[in-house]
Amino acid sequence: MNAARSFNNWRKYRQTVSELGRMSNRELNDLGIARGDIEYIARAAAR
């Protein structure tokens, strides 16, 4: 994997963690996401 792609994946991961992290527990629950699953979901989204 090249450096540009790795950087873009990292950026997408950080953005997803940030956006989900700003949501309330109720908003996350409405989406079916537990707060503890945010990093896992962000890693999957960054692929």
C-alpha positions as CSV (number, residue, x, y, z in Angstrom):
1,M,0.0,0.0,0.0
2,N,1.4,3.4,-0.9
3,A,1.9,6.3,1.4
4,A,-0.9,8.5,-0.1
5,R,-3.4,5.7,0.3
6,S,-2.3,4.9,3.8
7,F,-2.7,8.6,4.7
8,N,-6.1,8.8,3.1
9,N,-7.3,5.7,5.0
10,W,-5.9,7.2,8.3
11,R,-7.8,10.5,7.6
12,K,-11.0,8.7,6.9
13,Y,-10.6,6.7,10.1
14,R,-10.0,9.8,12.2
15,Q,-12.9,11.7,10.6
16,T,-15.3,8.8,11.3
17,V,-14.1,8.5,14.9
18,S,-14.5,12.2,15.4
19,E,-18.0,12.4,13.9
20,L,-19.3,9.4,15.7
21,G,-17.6,10.6,18.9
22,R,-19.5,13.8,18.9
23,M,-22.9,12.0,18.8
24,S,-24.9,11.4,21.9
25,N,-25.4,7.9,23.2
26,R,-29.1,8.2,22.1
27,E,-28.1,9.2,18.5
28,L,-25.6,6.3,18.4
29,N,-28.2,3.9,19.7
30,D,-30.7,5.1,17.0
31,L,-28.1,4.0,14.5
32,G,-27.5,0.7,16.3
33,I,-24.0,1.6,17.3
34,A,-22.5,1.2,20.8
35,R,-19.9,3.8,21.9
36,G,-17.4,1.0,22.4
37,D,-17.8,0.0,18.7
38,I,-16.8,3.4,17.2
39,E,-13.1,2.5,16.6
40,Y,-14.1,-0.9,15.0
41,I,-16.6,0.8,12.7
42,A,-14.1,3.5,11.8
43,R,-11.5,0.9,10.9
44,A,-14.0,-0.9,8.7
45,A,-15.0,2.4,7.0
46,A,-11.4,3.3,6.3
47,R,-10.7,0.3,4.2
